[in-house]
Amino acid sequence: MKTNLLLASFLLITSIGLPNGSFGADAMGLSMSSKGSQGSSVQGSIFGWFAGQSELASIAQAEEWLNSPPLTPTALRGKVVLVSFWTYTCINWMRAQPYLRAWSEKYRNQGLVVIGVHSPEFRFEKNIDNVRREVKALGVDYPVAVDSKGAIWSAFNNNFWPAFYFIDAQGRVRDQYFGEGSYNESEKIIQRLLAEGGNEVVGSDLVSVDARGLEAAADKANLKSRENYVGYERTQGFASLSGVIRNKPHLFEAPAQLRLNEWALTGDWIMGSDGVSAKRANGRITYRFHARDLHLVMGPASPGTSVEFRVLVDGHPPGGSHGVDVDEHGNGTVSEQRLFQLIRQLGPIVDRQFDIEFFGPGVEVFCFTFG
């Protein structure tokens, strides 16, 4: 009877199919996968049982390890493993990071190993020096497998950041979860797998985190703006008067007014497939948004350089509503390729107009995210 049920489940899943997004959809520059989606299933363990293979074996393909000597499936035998797929500019992963840290600390001596698999979205996230810097800056203190070519990502058939795979002491994927949320349920899975593995002192109490800064949970009740890329392949709501001009310098002009979730370039920019780059000083980006937080993924085009900028909200300095990467006057400097928090509003959350002006050329901008 069990065999028939398993076979029926297997046939049902194969008839439905798994997500088709691929890690290296654009020469490993940008993944066509998703961030922030939610859901859980046990598809991984079903496929593992039938194929007689373990996704965990793919960690041997890590290009480098940070915070740890190389880990192997053999060395992890008998351990409960939580594999967390992340990329360092993903705000959705950042908001899950306090829980990953807390679980690693709480259950490390009880047999849990948290492994962060860094599978990059943007081309600059494949730079190992950037990854090392952000591992330190973002407080990632558990082992990190560098997966810049996507070998581990592909072995898990993964399509999301963040994504969590719960692996039992026999090396089998027993459950998985995509996106933010369900942290209590995830911790209960960890506790169950540790108990199954022979740990007799696992309690039922759950961690409590004090998430601040970039790690603070999104204000979902006031969130009416979604992540938006600024490269022409995936952007939405682009409203500059000339429309999209691909892959060549152009003097863009913004319209007099923007509707909610529209954005525009002003000044001399090149719009590429995955982002925009400022060719002269005083290039500006304007965005009409509705959210507590506004973040921007950006960086200097040439390593070791920097560009100063200023942000405004409804034409005024942000004051107390400034993010961690600007001051109350809206001034900041972009000298690294990463996610910048520019706005965290204190007052009523309504439709606002955001402007960022760069005082020099040589900056690349990739993606807006909100919270």
C-alpha positions as a LaTeX table, in Angstrom:
\begin{tabular}{lrrr}
\hline
Residue & $x$ (\AA) & $y$ (\AA) & $z$ (\AA) \\
\hline
Met1 & 0.00 & 0.00 & 0.00 \\
Lys2 & 2.81 & 2.46 & 0.90 \\
Thr3 & 4.57 & 1.67 & $-2.35$ \\
Asn4 & 1.42 & 2.42 & $-4.33$ \\
Leu5 & 0.91 & 5.71 & $-2.49$ \\
Leu6 & 4.50 & 6.77 & $-3.10$ \\
Leu7 & 4.27 & 5.83 & $-6.75$ \\
Ala8 & 1.03 & 7.78 & $-7.11$ \\
Ser9 & 2.63 & 10.81 & $-5.46$ \\
Phe10 & 5.64 & 10.54 & $-7.74$ \\
Leu11 & 3.47 & 10.34 & $-10.87$ \\
Leu12 & 1.39 & 13.29 & $-9.73$ \\
Ile13 & 4.43 & 15.48 & $-9.15$ \\
Thr14 & 6.07 & 14.55 & $-12.44$ \\
Ser15 & 2.84 & 15.28 & $-14.30$ \\
Ile16 & 2.62 & 18.73 & $-12.68$ \\
Gly17 & 6.31 & 19.44 & $-13.12$ \\
Leu18 & 8.76 & 21.52 & $-11.14$ \\
Pro19 & 9.50 & 25.23 & $-11.79$ \\
Asn20 & 11.44 & 25.79 & $-14.98$ \\
Gly21 & 13.48 & 28.86 & $-14.01$ \\
Ser22 & 17.20 & 28.37 & $-14.46$ \\
Phe23 & 20.12 & 29.77 & $-12.52$ \\
Gly24 & 22.18 & 30.83 & $-15.53$ \\
Ala25 & 19.46 & 32.22 & $-17.77$ \\
Asp26 & 21.57 & 35.13 & $-18.94$ \\
Ala27 & 25.13 & 33.84 & $-19.03$ \\
Met28 & 25.05 & 33.75 & $-15.22$ \\
Gly29 & 24.58 & 37.51 & $-15.14$ \\
Leu30 & 20.96 & 37.49 & $-13.96$ \\
Ser31 & 18.90 & 34.56 & $-12.83$ \\
Met32 & 15.36 & 34.38 & $-14.08$ \\
Ser33 & 14.31 & 32.94 & $-10.73$ \\
Ser34 & 12.24 & 34.57 & $-8.03$ \\
Lys35 & 12.81 & 36.30 & $-4.74$ \\
Gly36 & 10.40 & 36.39 & $-1.87$ \\
Ser37 & 7.96 & 33.72 & $-3.06$ \\
Gln38 & 6.49 & 31.57 & $-0.31$ \\
Gly39 & 5.58 & 27.91 & $-0.09$ \\
Ser40 & 6.78 & 24.54 & 1.11 \\
Ser41 & 6.78 & 20.99 & $-0.13$ \\
Val42 & 8.59 & 17.68 & 0.23 \\
Gln43 & 9.24 & 17.16 & $-3.47$ \\
Gly44 & 12.98 & 17.04 & $-2.91$ \\
Ser45 & 12.81 & 14.03 & $-0.59$ \\
Ile46 & 10.44 & 12.13 & $-2.90$ \\
Phe47 & 12.76 & 12.56 & $-5.85$ \\
Gly48 & 15.73 & 11.65 & $-3.67$ \\
Trp49 & 14.13 & 8.38 & $-2.59$ \\
Phe50 & 13.29 & 7.36 & $-6.16$ \\
Ala51 & 16.58 & 8.45 & $-7.74$ \\
Gly52 & 18.67 & 7.03 & $-4.91$ \\
Gln53 & 20.61 & 10.27 & $-4.79$ \\
Ser54 & 21.06 & 13.02 & $-2.25$ \\
Glu55 & 21.08 & 16.69 & $-3.16$ \\
Leu56 & 23.50 & 17.13 & $-0.28$ \\
Ala57 & 26.22 & 15.44 & $-2.33$ \\
Ser58 & 26.34 & 18.54 & $-4.55$ \\
Ile59 & 28.04 & 20.63 & $-1.86$ \\
Ala60 & 31.27 & 18.92 & $-2.92$ \\
Gln61 & 31.03 & 21.17 & $-6.01$ \\
Ala62 & 31.39 & 24.38 & $-3.98$ \\
Glu63 & 34.05 & 26.59 & $-5.53$ \\
Glu64 & 35.19 & 27.88 & $-2.15$ \\
Trp65 & 34.18 & 27.74 & 1.51 \\
Leu66 & 33.96 & 30.70 & 3.88 \\
Asn67 & 33.78 & 30.48 & 7.67 \\
Ser68 & 34.63 & 26.78 & 7.47 \\
Pro69 & 36.96 & 24.22 & 5.94 \\
Pro70 & 35.32 & 22.35 & 3.05 \\
Leu71 & 32.36 & 20.29 & 4.22 \\
Thr72 & 31.56 & 16.94 & 2.64 \\
Pro73 & 28.45 & 14.73 & 2.69 \\
Thr74 & 30.48 & 12.08 & 4.51 \\
Ala75 & 31.52 & 14.50 & 7.25 \\
Leu76 & 27.90 & 15.65 & 7.62 \\
Arg77 & 26.51 & 12.13 & 8.00 \\
Gly78 & 24.55 & 11.98 & 11.23 \\
Lys79 & 24.02 & 15.75 & 11.27 \\
Val80 & 20.82 & 17.62 & 10.50 \\
Val81 & 21.62 & 20.12 & 7.77 \\
Leu82 & 19.75 & 23.28 & 6.83 \\
Val83 & 20.82 & 24.45 & 3.37 \\
Ser84 & 19.95 & 28.10 & 2.81 \\
Phe85 & 20.26 & 29.53 & $-0.70$ \\
Trp86 & 21.05 & 33.24 & $-0.64$ \\
Thr87 & 22.58 & 36.07 & $-2.59$ \\
Tyr88 & 23.92 & 39.06 & $-0.76$ \\
Thr89 & 21.75 & 41.76 & $-2.38$ \\
Cys90 & 18.47 & 39.94 & $-1.65$ \\
Ile91 & 16.42 & 41.89 & 0.91 \\
Asn92 & 14.09 & 38.90 & 1.35 \\
Trp93 & 17.03 & 36.77 & 2.51 \\
Met94 & 18.31 & 39.57 & 4.76 \\
Arg95 & 15.01 & 39.57 & 6.61 \\
Ala96 & 15.35 & 35.80 & 7.21 \\
Gln97 & 18.99 & 36.05 & 8.30 \\
Pro98 & 18.29 & 36.76 & 12.03 \\
Tyr99 & 16.53 & 33.40 & 12.27 \\
Leu100 & 19.32 & 31.54 & 10.47 \\
Arg101 & 21.87 & 33.02 & 12.88 \\
Ala102 & 19.72 & 32.19 & 15.89 \\
Trp103 & 19.08 & 28.59 & 14.78 \\
Ser104 & 22.76 & 28.03 & 14.04 \\
Glu105 & 23.74 & 29.29 & 17.48 \\
Lys106 & 21.00 & 27.49 & 19.39 \\
Tyr107 & 21.26 & 24.06 & 17.76 \\
Arg108 & 24.91 & 23.90 & 16.71 \\
Asn109 & 25.86 & 21.75 & 19.70 \\
Gln110 & 22.78 & 19.56 & 19.23 \\
Gly111 & 23.69 & 18.40 & 15.76 \\
Leu112 & 22.47 & 21.12 & 13.35 \\
Val113 & 24.72 & 22.50 & 10.60 \\
Val114 & 23.48 & 25.57 & 8.75 \\
Ile115 & 25.08 & 25.96 & 5.32 \\
Gly116 & 24.55 & 29.14 & 3.35 \\
Val117 & 24.90 & 28.45 & $-0.38$ \\
His118 & 25.75 & 31.77 & $-2.03$ \\
Ser119 & 24.34 & 31.56 & $-5.56$ \\
Pro120 & 24.59 & 35.03 & $-7.15$ \\
Glu121 & 21.95 & 36.92 & $-9.08$ \\
Phe122 & 23.98 & 39.88 & $-10.36$ \\
Arg123 & 27.33 & 39.55 & $-12.11$ \\
Phe124 & 29.23 & 41.48 & $-9.40$ \\
Glu125 & 28.02 & 38.97 & $-6.78$ \\
Lys126 & 30.31 & 36.41 & $-8.38$ \\
Asn127 & 33.30 & 38.47 & $-7.21$ \\
Ile128 & 34.65 & 36.51 & $-4.26$ \\
Asp129 & 36.06 & 39.65 & $-2.62$ \\
Asn130 & 32.57 & 41.15 & $-2.63$ \\
Val131 & 31.14 & 37.97 & $-1.11$ \\
Arg132 & 33.79 & 37.90 & 1.64 \\
Arg133 & 33.08 & 41.56 & 2.47 \\
Glu134 & 29.32 & 41.02 & 2.68 \\
Val135 & 29.61 & 37.79 & 4.69 \\
Lys136 & 31.35 & 39.87 & 7.35 \\
Ala137 & 29.17 & 42.97 & 6.99 \\
Leu138 & 25.90 & 41.02 & 7.15 \\
Gly139 & 26.89 & 38.87 & 10.12 \\
Val140 & 26.90 & 35.52 & 8.35 \\
Asp141 & 28.77 & 33.40 & 10.89 \\
Tyr142 & 27.92 & 29.88 & 9.67 \\
Pro143 & 29.61 & 27.95 & 6.81 \\
Val144 & 29.15 & 29.43 & 3.33 \\
Ala145 & 29.52 & 27.40 & 0.13 \\
Val146 & 30.38 & 29.67 & $-2.80$ \\
Asp147 & 28.28 & 28.57 & $-5.77$ \\
Ser148 & 29.02 & 31.20 & $-8.43$ \\
Lys149 & 28.56 & 28.76 & $-11.31$ \\
Gly150 & 25.26 & 27.43 & $-9.97$ \\
Ala151 & 26.22 & 23.77 & $-9.64$ \\
Ile152 & 24.61 & 23.34 & $-6.21$ \\
Trp153 & 21.64 & 25.49 & $-7.20$ \\
Ser154 & 21.01 & 23.19 & $-10.18$ \\
Ala155 & 21.48 & 20.00 & $-8.16$ \\
Phe156 & 18.71 & 21.11 & $-5.79$ \\
Asn157 & 16.56 & 22.23 & $-8.73$ \\
Asn158 & 16.21 & 25.47 & $-6.83$ \\
Asn159 & 14.47 & 28.55 & $-8.17$ \\
Phe160 & 14.24 & 30.96 & $-5.25$ \\
Trp161 & 16.03 & 33.27 & $-2.82$ \\
Pro162 & 15.70 & 32.64 & 0.02 \\
Ala163 & 15.14 & 28.89 & $-0.08$ \\
Phe164 & 15.54 & 26.49 & 2.84 \\
Tyr165 & 16.12 & 22.74 & 2.50 \\
Phe166 & 15.88 & 20.61 & 5.64 \\
Ile167 & 18.06 & 17.48 & 5.44 \\
Asp168 & 17.90 & 14.66 & 7.97 \\
Ala169 & 20.74 & 12.71 & 9.57 \\
Gln170 & 20.68 & 10.21 & 6.67 \\
Gly171 & 21.28 & 12.95 & 4.13 \\
Arg172 & 17.72 & 13.07 & 2.74 \\
Val173 & 15.83 & 16.29 & 1.96 \\
Arg174 & 12.77 & 16.02 & 4.20 \\
Asp175 & 11.18 & 19.43 & 3.70 \\
Gln176 & 11.74 & 22.75 & 2.01 \\
Tyr177 & 10.46 & 26.30 & 2.24 \\
Phe178 & 10.72 & 29.24 & $-0.14$ \\
Gly179 & 10.59 & 32.90 & 0.85 \\
Glu180 & 10.15 & 34.80 & 4.08 \\
Gly181 & 7.95 & 33.73 & 6.96 \\
Ser182 & 6.86 & 30.47 & 8.65 \\
Tyr183 & 9.87 & 30.70 & 10.95 \\
Asn184 & 8.17 & 28.87 & 13.83 \\
Glu185 & 7.18 & 26.02 & 11.52 \\
Ser186 & 10.72 & 25.84 & 10.15 \\
Glu187 & 12.22 & 25.64 & 13.62 \\
Lys188 & 9.82 & 22.86 & 14.53 \\
Ile189 & 11.08 & 20.90 & 11.51 \\
Ile190 & 14.64 & 21.35 & 12.78 \\
Gln191 & 13.63 & 20.12 & 16.24 \\
Arg192 & 11.83 & 17.10 & 14.80 \\
Leu193 & 14.76 & 16.08 & 12.61 \\
Leu194 & 17.21 & 16.47 & 15.51 \\
Ala195 & 15.00 & 14.28 & 17.69 \\
Glu196 & 14.72 & 11.67 & 14.92 \\
Gly197 & 18.50 & 11.71 & 14.66 \\
Gly198 & 18.85 & 10.65 & 18.28 \\
Asn199 & 19.12 & 13.95 & 20.15 \\
Glu200 & 17.19 & 13.47 & 23.37 \\
Val201 & 17.53 & 17.00 & 24.77 \\
Val202 & 15.87 & 19.03 & 22.02 \\
Gly203 & 13.26 & 21.28 & 23.58 \\
Ser204 & 10.13 & 22.77 & 22.05 \\
Asp205 & 10.80 & 26.43 & 22.82 \\
Leu206 & 11.34 & 28.68 & 19.81 \\
Val207 & 13.85 & 31.46 & 19.20 \\
Ser208 & 12.90 & 35.12 & 19.47 \\
Val209 & 14.83 & 37.64 & 17.38 \\
Asp210 & 15.20 & 41.41 & 17.55 \\
Ala211 & 15.56 & 42.26 & 13.87 \\
Arg212 & 16.70 & 45.79 & 13.08 \\
Gly213 & 17.98 & 47.81 & 10.15 \\
Leu214 & 17.96 & 45.91 & 6.89 \\
Glu215 & 16.86 & 42.77 & 8.72 \\
Ala216 & 13.60 & 44.22 & 10.06 \\
Ala217 & 10.48 & 42.55 & 8.70 \\
Ala218 & 8.68 & 44.34 & 5.89 \\
Asp219 & 5.66 & 46.52 & 6.66 \\
Lys220 & 3.32 & 44.36 & 4.59 \\
Ala221 & 0.21 & 46.32 & 5.53 \\
Asn222 & 1.60 & 49.36 & 3.71 \\
Leu223 & 3.50 & 47.64 & 0.92 \\
Lys224 & 2.10 & 48.56 & $-2.50$ \\
Ser225 & 5.37 & 48.64 & $-4.47$ \\
Arg226 & 7.11 & 45.50 & $-5.67$ \\
Glu227 & 10.70 & 44.74 & $-6.58$ \\
Asn228 & 11.57 & 46.28 & $-9.96$ \\
Tyr229 & 14.66 & 45.85 & $-12.11$ \\
Val230 & 15.83 & 48.83 & $-14.15$ \\
Gly231 & 17.43 & 46.96 & $-17.07$ \\
Tyr232 & 15.24 & 46.79 & $-20.16$ \\
Glu233 & 14.78 & 43.00 & $-20.04$ \\
Arg234 & 12.68 & 42.96 & $-16.88$ \\
Thr235 & 11.73 & 46.50 & $-15.93$ \\
Gln236 & 8.15 & 47.60 & $-15.41$ \\
Gly237 & 6.64 & 51.07 & $-15.32$ \\
Phe238 & 9.43 & 52.87 & $-17.21$ \\
Ala239 & 8.05 & 56.33 & $-18.09$ \\
Ser240 & 10.88 & 58.47 & $-19.54$ \\
Leu241 & 9.53 & 60.40 & $-22.51$ \\
Ser242 & 11.73 & 58.68 & $-25.10$ \\
Gly243 & 10.82 & 55.22 & $-23.92$ \\
Val244 & 13.47 & 52.48 & $-23.76$ \\
Ile245 & 16.69 & 53.20 & $-25.68$ \\
Arg246 & 18.83 & 50.08 & $-25.60$ \\
Asn247 & 22.57 & 49.81 & $-25.08$ \\
Lys248 & 23.67 & 53.30 & $-26.13$ \\
Pro249 & 24.07 & 56.69 & $-24.43$ \\
His250 & 20.92 & 58.75 & $-24.43$ \\
Leu251 & 19.72 & 61.97 & $-22.80$ \\
Phe252 & 16.59 & 60.83 & $-21.01$ \\
Glu253 & 13.85 & 63.14 & $-19.78$ \\
Ala254 & 11.28 & 62.42 & $-17.08$ \\
Pro255 & 7.59 & 63.30 & $-17.51$ \\
Ala256 & 6.01 & 66.04 & $-15.43$ \\
Gln257 & 4.21 & 63.48 & $-13.27$ \\
Leu258 & 4.53 & 59.79 & $-12.48$ \\
Arg259 & 1.80 & 57.39 & $-11.47$ \\
Leu260 & 2.31 & 54.90 & $-8.64$ \\
Asn261 & 5.11 & 52.42 & $-9.44$ \\
Glu262 & 6.29 & 54.31 & $-12.49$ \\
Trp263 & 9.91 & 55.41 & $-12.73$ \\
Ala264 & 12.05 & 57.54 & $-15.04$ \\
Leu265 & 15.60 & 58.48 & $-15.91$ \\
Thr266 & 16.82 & 62.05 & $-16.36$ \\
Gly267 & 20.20 & 62.85 & $-17.88$ \\
Asp268 & 22.79 & 60.88 & $-19.82$ \\
Trp269 & 22.39 & 57.14 & $-19.20$ \\
Ile270 & 22.92 & 53.81 & $-20.94$ \\
Met271 & 20.08 & 51.34 & $-20.39$ \\
Gly272 & 21.42 & 47.80 & $-20.59$ \\
Ser273 & 19.68 & 44.47 & $-20.26$ \\
Asp274 & 20.32 & 44.15 & $-16.52$ \\
Gly275 & 20.71 & 47.75 & $-15.35$ \\
Val276 & 21.46 & 51.39 & $-16.17$ \\
Ser277 & 24.78 & 53.26 & $-15.98$ \\
Ala278 & 25.30 & 57.03 & $-15.61$ \\
Lys279 & 27.57 & 58.50 & $-18.28$ \\
Arg280 & 27.74 & 62.05 & $-16.87$ \\
Ala281 & 27.31 & 63.84 & $-13.57$ \\
Asn282 & 23.84 & 64.79 & $-12.33$ \\
Gly283 & 22.06 & 61.75 & $-13.72$ \\
Arg284 & 18.82 & 61.24 & $-11.83$ \\
Ile285 & 16.32 & 58.43 & $-11.21$ \\
Thr286 & 12.78 & 59.22 & $-10.07$ \\
Tyr287 & 10.37 & 56.61 & $-8.66$ \\
Arg288 & 6.78 & 56.90 & $-7.42$ \\
Phe289 & 6.40 & 54.35 & $-4.62$ \\
His290 & 4.26 & 53.30 & $-1.68$ \\
Ala291 & 6.21 & 51.49 & 1.06 \\
Arg292 & 7.94 & 52.11 & 4.36 \\
Asp293 & 11.37 & 51.17 & 2.99 \\
Leu294 & 13.10 & 51.80 & $-0.33$ \\
His295 & 16.33 & 50.01 & $-1.26$ \\
Leu296 & 18.49 & 50.23 & $-4.35$ \\
Val297 & 21.02 & 47.69 & $-5.64$ \\
Met298 & 23.87 & 49.66 & $-7.17$ \\
Gly299 & 27.64 & 50.11 & $-7.25$ \\
Pro300 & 30.54 & 51.85 & $-8.98$ \\
Ala301 & 31.28 & 50.62 & $-12.49$ \\
Ser302 & 35.02 & 50.56 & $-11.69$ \\
Pro303 & 36.22 & 48.90 & $-8.46$ \\
Gly304 & 37.95 & 51.25 & $-6.09$ \\
Thr305 & 36.00 & 54.32 & $-7.22$ \\
Ser306 & 33.10 & 56.10 & $-5.55$ \\
Val307 & 30.26 & 58.44 & $-6.50$ \\
Glu308 & 28.44 & 60.80 & $-4.16$ \\
Phe309 & 24.67 & 61.09 & $-4.37$ \\
Arg310 & 21.66 & 62.74 & $-2.75$ \\
Val311 & 18.12 & 61.45 & $-2.27$ \\
Leu312 & 14.90 & 63.42 & $-1.85$ \\
Val313 & 11.36 & 62.42 & $-0.88$ \\
Asp314 & 8.63 & 64.58 & $-2.40$ \\
Gly315 & 11.34 & 67.10 & $-3.25$ \\
His316 & 12.73 & 67.38 & 0.28 \\
Pro317 & 15.59 & 65.80 & 2.26 \\
Pro318 & 14.34 & 62.66 & 4.06 \\
Gly319 & 15.15 & 63.91 & 7.58 \\
Gly320 & 14.28 & 61.21 & 10.11 \\
Ser321 & 13.01 & 58.95 & 7.31 \\
His322 & 16.49 & 58.38 & 5.92 \\
Gly323 & 17.82 & 54.86 & 5.50 \\
Val324 & 21.01 & 53.47 & 7.00 \\
Asp325 & 23.07 & 54.42 & 3.92 \\
Val326 & 22.22 & 58.15 & 3.82 \\
Asp327 & 22.13 & 60.97 & 6.35 \\
Glu328 & 19.15 & 63.15 & 7.26 \\
His329 & 20.03 & 65.49 & 4.39 \\
Gly330 & 19.85 & 62.57 & 1.97 \\
Asn331 & 23.58 & 62.51 & 1.25 \\
Gly332 & 25.45 & 59.28 & 0.64 \\
Thr333 & 28.31 & 57.67 & $-1.25$ \\
Val334 & 28.28 & 54.57 & $-3.39$ \\
Ser335 & 31.67 & 52.87 & $-3.23$ \\
Glu336 & 30.65 & 49.20 & $-3.13$ \\
Gln337 & 28.43 & 46.96 & $-5.23$ \\
Arg338 & 25.59 & 46.03 & $-2.87$ \\
Leu339 & 22.08 & 46.83 & $-1.67$ \\
Phe340 & 21.64 & 50.31 & $-0.16$ \\
Gln341 & 18.82 & 51.23 & 2.21 \\
Leu342 & 17.90 & 54.79 & 1.25 \\
Ile343 & 14.49 & 55.38 & 2.85 \\
Arg344 & 12.81 & 54.09 & 6.01 \\
Gln345 & 9.79 & 56.26 & 6.63 \\
Leu346 & 8.69 & 57.31 & 10.10 \\
Gly347 & 5.48 & 59.09 & 9.18 \\
Pro348 & 2.30 & 58.03 & 7.41 \\
Ile349 & 2.92 & 55.67 & 4.50 \\
Val350 & 1.34 & 57.20 & 1.37 \\
Asp351 & 2.33 & 57.53 & $-2.28$ \\
Arg352 & 5.69 & 59.34 & $-2.39$ \\
Gln353 & 8.10 & 60.50 & $-5.06$ \\
Phe354 & 11.70 & 59.39 & $-4.60$ \\
Asp355 & 14.61 & 61.06 & $-6.40$ \\
Ile356 & 18.27 & 60.09 & $-6.41$ \\
Glu357 & 20.85 & 62.27 & $-8.14$ \\
Phe358 & 24.42 & 61.13 & $-8.72$ \\
Phe359 & 27.06 & 63.87 & $-8.65$ \\
Gly360 & 29.46 & 62.00 & $-10.89$ \\
Pro361 & 29.45 & 59.45 & $-13.70$ \\
Gly362 & 30.38 & 55.80 & $-13.38$ \\
Val363 & 27.60 & 54.36 & $-11.22$ \\
Glu364 & 25.56 & 51.29 & $-12.18$ \\
Val365 & 22.03 & 50.76 & $-10.88$ \\
Phe366 & 20.25 & 47.40 & $-11.03$ \\
Cys367 & 17.15 & 47.00 & $-8.91$ \\
Phe368 & 14.68 & 48.68 & $-6.53$ \\
Thr369 & 13.26 & 46.72 & $-3.62$ \\
Phe370 & 10.77 & 47.79 & $-0.97$ \\
Gly371 & 9.62 & 46.78 & 2.48 \\
\hline
\end{tabular}
